[in-house]
Amino acid sequence: MAAKVGGSKGGKYSVGQNSDMNVTPFVDVMLVLLIIFMVSAPLATLAIKVDLPPNNTTSQPPKHDPTVISIGKYGFFIGQKKSSLPELKADLVASLQSPTPTNETVLIRADRDVDYEQFMAVVNQLQLDGFYKVSLIAEGNANPV
């Protein structure tokens, strides 16, 4: 508790009680805790060596080249063959040459000038035809717009 030294009431030697909170010890304790945490924090970030099991999987090369659907302003192509939405399933089955063509992954590459509606029409048709493994190809551009 702090004491009030001097004041308007009382005489020169009268000391009254001060009811204000003394925050100096609180600030001192907080600064000491802050320094302790700052010193101990770098010690907690040391690397821990973990002995991971070796990778025993062998990656097998793909059985065939991936099938790519290229969507441009003037339509879309499966590989090098021009296709349309009604012929999409038949062209994909012929291109995939697989006993279960709907289990194969189909890659889609679209030109930047293609309307979103045209792109989504191809994706929706693929889903209607049962092709759910669809991946999108994004190529980097040296001159972004």
C-alpha positions in Angstrom: 0.0 0.0 0.0 1.2 3.5 -0.8 1.1 6.6 1.3 0.1 10.0 0.3 2.7 12.6 1.0 1.3 16.1 1.5 -2.0 17.4 0.3 -4.6 20.0 0.7 -6.1 18.5 3.9 -4.2 18.2 7.0 -0.9 19.7 8.0 2.6 19.4 6.9 3.1 16.1 8.7 -0.2 14.4 8.2 -0.1 11.3 5.9 -3.3 10.0 4.4 -4.0 6.6 2.8 -3.8 6.3 -1.0 -6.5 4.0 -2.5 -5.0 4.0 -6.0 -3.5 0.7 -7.3 0.2 0.6 -7.4 1.1 -1.0 -10.8 4.9 -0.7 -10.5 5.4 -4.2 -9.0 2.9 -5.7 -11.5 4.9 -4.2 -14.4 8.2 -5.4 -12.9 6.9 -8.9 -12.6 5.5 -8.9 -16.2 8.8 -7.6 -17.6 10.7 -10.4 -15.8 8.3 -13.0 -17.1 8.7 -11.6 -20.6 12.4 -11.8 -20.5 12.2 -15.4 -19.2 9.9 -16.4 -22.1 12.1 -14.6 -24.7 15.2 -16.5 -23.4 13.6 -19.9 -23.2 11.6 -19.7 -26.5 14.6 -20.4 -28.8 15.5 -23.4 -26.8 12.1 -24.9 -27.4 12.5 -24.7 -31.2 15.5 -27.1 -31.5 15.1 -29.8 -34.1 14.3 -33.3 -32.8 15.8 -36.1 -34.8 13.1 -38.6 -35.9 14.1 -42.0 -37.3 11.6 -42.5 -40.1 11.1 -45.9 -41.7 12.5 -46.3 -45.2 10.3 -45.9 -48.3 9.6 -49.4 -49.5 7.2 -48.5 -52.2 8.3 -48.8 -55.8 6.8 -46.3 -58.2 5.7 -47.9 -61.4 5.7 -46.0 -64.6 2.2 -45.3 -66.0 0.8 -47.9 -68.4 0.1 -45.3 -71.1 0.3 -41.7 -71.8 -2.3 -39.6 -70.0 -5.4 -38.5 -71.8 -5.6 -34.8 -72.1 -8.6 -32.8 -73.0 -7.6 -29.4 -74.4 -10.3 -26.7 -74.4 -9.8 -23.7 -76.6 -11.9 -21.0 -78.2 -12.7 -23.2 -81.2 -13.8 -26.2 -79.3 -12.0 -29.0 -77.5 -9.7 -31.8 -78.4 -9.0 -35.2 -76.9 -5.4 -35.7 -77.7 -5.2 -34.5 -81.3 -8.8 -35.4 -82.2 -11.5 -32.7 -82.2 -14.6 -33.7 -80.2 -17.9 -32.4 -79.1 -20.0 -32.8 -75.9 -22.3 -35.6 -77.3 -19.3 -37.6 -78.6 -17.1 -37.0 -75.5 -17.7 -40.4 -73.8 -17.1 -42.4 -77.0 -14.0 -40.4 -77.8 -12.6 -40.8 -74.3 -13.2 -44.6 -74.2 -11.4 -44.9 -77.6 -8.5 -42.7 -76.4 -8.1 -44.4 -73.0 -8.1 -48.0 -74.4 -8.8 -49.5 -71.0 -11.2 -52.2 -69.8 -12.5 -49.7 -67.1 -12.2 -46.3 -68.7 -14.1 -44.5 -65.9 -11.4 -45.5 -63.4 -8.7 -43.7 -65.4 -7.6 -40.1 -64.7 -8.5 -37.5 -67.3 -6.4 -34.3 -67.5 -8.0 -31.0 -68.6 -6.1 -28.1 -70.0 -8.0 -24.9 -70.9 -6.9 -21.8 -72.8 -7.0 -18.5 -70.9 -9.5 -17.1 -73.4 -12.1 -19.9 -72.8 -15.3 -18.9 -71.2 -16.0 -20.5 -67.8 -19.3 -21.8 -69.1 -17.6 -23.7 -71.8 -15.1 -25.2 -69.4 -17.8 -26.2 -66.9 -19.9 -27.8 -69.7 -17.0 -30.2 -70.4 -16.5 -30.9 -66.7 -20.2 -31.5 -66.1 -20.4 -33.8 -69.2 -17.5 -35.8 -67.8 -19.3 -36.3 -64.5 -22.5 -37.3 -66.3 -20.5 -39.9 -68.2 -19.0 -41.3 -65.0 -15.5 -39.9 -65.3 -14.8 -38.6 -61.7 -11.0 -38.7 -61.7 -10.4 -35.4 -63.3 -7.2 -33.3 -62.9 -6.6 -29.8 -64.1 -3.4 -28.7 -65.7 -2.1 -25.3 -64.8 1.0 -24.0 -66.7 3.1 -21.1 -65.5 3.2 -17.9 -67.5 6.3 -15.8 -67.8 4.2 -12.7 -68.4 1.3 -12.7 -66.0 -1.5 -10.2 -66.8 
